[in-house]
């Protein structure tokens, strides 16, 4: 889902209140994966325009900010051998 203020080709998601299901806020990142702390999330962020093939990288997203901090390079699929990777998260 895209919202106002987000550049074309960049992705964003909504954070919902688990009790009501209502939207609390929007954040960058097309697929939210894990909480890093009380104000930051780890997410997949689109690196290509909407007209191009979807390529994503892991980013650190701060709630209330449109900035993202890259955590990985682009996750890309090879046409010859599938080399796509998935992140693994563990509780500390």
C-alpha positions, 0 to 999 in steps of 0.5 A, spaced: 500 500 500 502 506 498 501 513 502 502 520 501 509 522 502 512 516 500 516 516 493 513 512 487 517 505 488 517 505 495 513 501 499 509 502 506 505 498 511 500 500 516 501 498 524 494 496 527 492 496 534 491 488 535 485 490 540 481 494 535 484 492 528 484 500 527 490 503 523 495 506 528 500 509 523 504 508 517 511 506 516 516 504 510 517 497 508 512 493 504 513 487 509 514 488 516 518 482 519 520 483 527 520 489 532 527 491 533 525 495 539 519 499 542 520 504 536 524 500 530 522 495 526 525 490 521 522 490 514 523 488 507 523 495 503 522 495 495 529 497 491 526 498 484 520 502 481 513 500 480 514 498 473 520 494 474 521 487 477 520 487 485 527 487 488 527 488 496 533 489 501 532 488 509 531 495 512 531 498 519 524 502 520 523 508 525 516 509 527 514 516 526 520 517 520 520 516 513 528 514 513 530 507 513 537 504 514 539 498 510 541 492 513 542 488 507 544 488 500 538 486 495 535 479 495 535 477 488 533 471 485 538 468 480 534 465 473 539 459 473 540 457 480 535 459 486 539 463 490 534 467 494 535 467 502 531 468 508 533 472 514 532 468 521 530 472 527 531 470 534 529 472 541 535 475 545 
